[in-house]
Amino acid sequence: MSHKLVLLRHGQSQWNLENRFTGWVDVDLSQLGIEEARSAGKALAEGGYQFDIALTSLLKRSIHTLWIALHELDQVWIPVEKHWHLNERHYGALQGLNKSEMTQLHGEEQIHRWRRGYAVRPPEMESPDQERLRADRKYQSLEKLPATESLADTFKRVVHYWESSVRPLILSGKRVFVVAHGNSLRALVKYLDDVSDEDITSLNIPTGIPLVYRLDDDLKPIEHFYLASQDTLDKAVSKVKNQTATNV
């Protein structure tokens, strides 16, 4: 027996379009992002995919991607669980800043370390921004909010959510659909595929293309593949890879 798990990175957000660091800022989808979400749903519908539950973050670009995809699947009725553990990596004081301008200010090497260094955290967000985040109703149940995160920090919370929530659902026979973000999904892929700390820095997950895992009874990957032609996938990965900084 094998289990299927489907992962989807949200469509392009408005700040992706504007080339800004996004992180935990609750920015919505761009028009292209809406089309990407719709395309993902259509690909899943054409593949005959059925789900019992969907999991997503607390951020609207992920939630709206899920809604659109489920609409295309005619499965809007399934239960949806939202959790901050699936949120994008927190980019600290970089959030809202233009990536190209920050590269000019701090240099390409430093920006690369902040973006891609596995255990490197960007500078912490300023106190007023932290207070605004604490006041957000979405996070009032959290005892401590991050002021910045490395990918290693994101990995820790995503794996905790996998072990506490996702794994039990799959083992109970549920067909699970996870819609999240570039870095939270990179963290999950790192865990599932046992990707090294060094190799994960070069892994790019395209927006709006479903990633399907087939897992064995121990939930170890048997295979994984994207629901797209190789040409479409290559172009999407190249688009992410060649940007000034990763869409987040």
N, C-alpha and C positions, 0 to 999 in steps of 0.2 A: 504494500500500500504506500502511496505517496500523497503529499499534501501540496496544494498550490498557495502561494502568497503573491499578491500583486502590489507593487510599489509604484507611486507616481509622484514626481516632482511637480509642484504647482506651476501654472503657466506664468509667463512674463508678468512682473508687477510694474506699476508705474515708475517706481524708483529703479528697477532694473533698466527700464527704458531711459531714464535720466542719468544712469551710470552712478548711482549713489549706493553707499553701504546701507543696507536695510536692517538686517538683524531682527530685533524684537519690535521695531516700529511697525504699526499695523497698517500697512499700505495695501491698497486693493490692486486687482489685476488691471493691466492695460488692455486695450482692444485686442492686441495680438495674443495676450495671455488668455483672454476669453475664448478665442478661436483655438488655441492650443488645447485648452481643457475640453472643448467640444470635440476636437479631433481625437483626443485620448479616449473619450467615452465611446465614440463611434468605432474605434479600433477594438475596444473591449467587446462592444455589442456584436461586431462582425465575427469575433472569435468565440462568441457564445458564452462569455464569462458570466457566472452567477455568484453573488456574494450574500453572506449572511449578516455581516457587520462591517462597518467602515470606521477607521480610526484616523484622526487628524489632529492638527495643532489647535491653538487658540487664536491663530492669526487669520484674518479674513481672506488673504490671498490663497491660502491653503483650503480653507473652508469653502470658498466660492468655487475653486477648482473642483472640489469633491461634489458639490451640488450640481454643477454643470455636467460632470461626467456621469453621475447617477441619473440625471435627467435623460441623457442620451441612452443609457442602459435601461430606462424605464424601471429603475430600482430605487426610487426616492424614498420608498417606504421602509427600507431596512434601518435598523438601529445605527446611530452614529455616536461614537465616543470621542470627545475632544480632551486633550491633555497637554499641558505645557511642556512635558517631557519630549514632545514631538516638535516643539518650536524650533525655529532656525537658531543657529549659533548667535549668541549675544556679542555684537561687535563693539560694545563699550562706547568710548568717546568718538569712534569713527562713524557711528550711525548718523545718517542724514548728510554726510559729507560726500562731495564728488570724488570719485575714485581717481580720475585723471589729475585733478588738482592736488590730491593728497600724495600722489606719486611724484609730482613736480616738487612738492614741499619737502617730503621726507626721503625721497629717493626710491628707486625701483627695488633695491635690495631690502630695505626696511619694510616696504609695503608687502613684498613677497613673504617676508618672515611673518608678518602679522596675519596675512591671508592663509598661507600654506604651511607654516611651521606647526607641526602637530601639537606641541605643548606650549606654544607661544600665545600669550594673551595680548590683545590690543590694550591701549590705555583705558583705565576705568572711566565710565561716564561721570559727568559732573554731578554734584549733590542735588541741584534743583531737578535735573533729569531723573535721578534716582527717586526723588520724592514723588514726581509725577507718575512714575511707574508703580510705586507702592500704592498710590491712590487709585490706580486702575482696578475696577471691580474684578477683572479677569484674574488678578493675582493676589487678591486679599486673603486667600486661604494659605498662601505660602508664608512660611516663617521667615525665610531669607531669600531675597532676590539677587540674582547675579548682577554685578556691575560691569562685567566683561567675561568672556569665555574663550578658551582655546578649543580646538577640535577635540582634544583629550577630555575636556570638561563635558562637551556635548556627548561624546562617546559614552561617558559614564552614566549620564542620565538616560540616554536612549537604550542602553543595555539593561538598565534597571527596569525600564518600561517593558522591554521585550520579555524579560524574565517574569515580571509580576503580572503582565496583562496579555501581551500578544501571544507568547508561547502557550499559556493555558487555553486560550481561545482556539488556536490551531489544533492542539492535541485533543480538544473536545469535539473536533470535527467541523468547526466553523470555517467557512471560506472567507478569508480576511482581505480587505482592501485598505492599504495604508497610503494616505495622501499627505505629504509633508514637504520638506525643504531640502535644498542642495546639501547642506551640511548635516542635518539630522539623518537624511538618507545615506549620505556617505558614511556616517558613523555606523548605521545598521548594516550596510554592505560590508564594511570593514570587519564587523563582528561575524556575519554569516559566512563570508568567504575567507576569513582569517588573513586579511590583508595586513602587511607589515606597516609599522609607523612611517617608514620611508616611502613605501609605494602608495599609501593612501593620499599623499600630498599631490600626486599627479592624476588621481582618478577624477573624472568629470562625469556628472550625471546630467543628461539633457532635460530641458523642461518639456512637459507635455507629452512624453512618450512612455507608456506603461512598461515597467520592468517586471517580468514574471519569473518567480523562483519555483522550481519543483523540489520539494524537500522529502527526505526519507523519514522513517518513523522516529528517529532521534532529532529531527528537524535540521539535519545537515544537508547542504545543497547537493542535489543530484545534477542539476543544470540550471542555468538562468539565461534569459534571452529578452530582448526588447521587441515589442510589437510594432516593428517598422522595417522597411527594406534596409539593406545595408547602406545604400546610397543616402537615404534619408537620415539614418542614424549617424553616419560619418559627418554629414553636413551639420547636424544638430550639435554633435560633440565638438566639432571644429569651431562652431560659433561661440560656444561657451569657453573653450580653451583659448581662443584668440582675442578675447575681450581684454580690456585694460586690467580688469579684475573680475573675479568670479561673480556671476549673478547670485545674490543671496536674498 
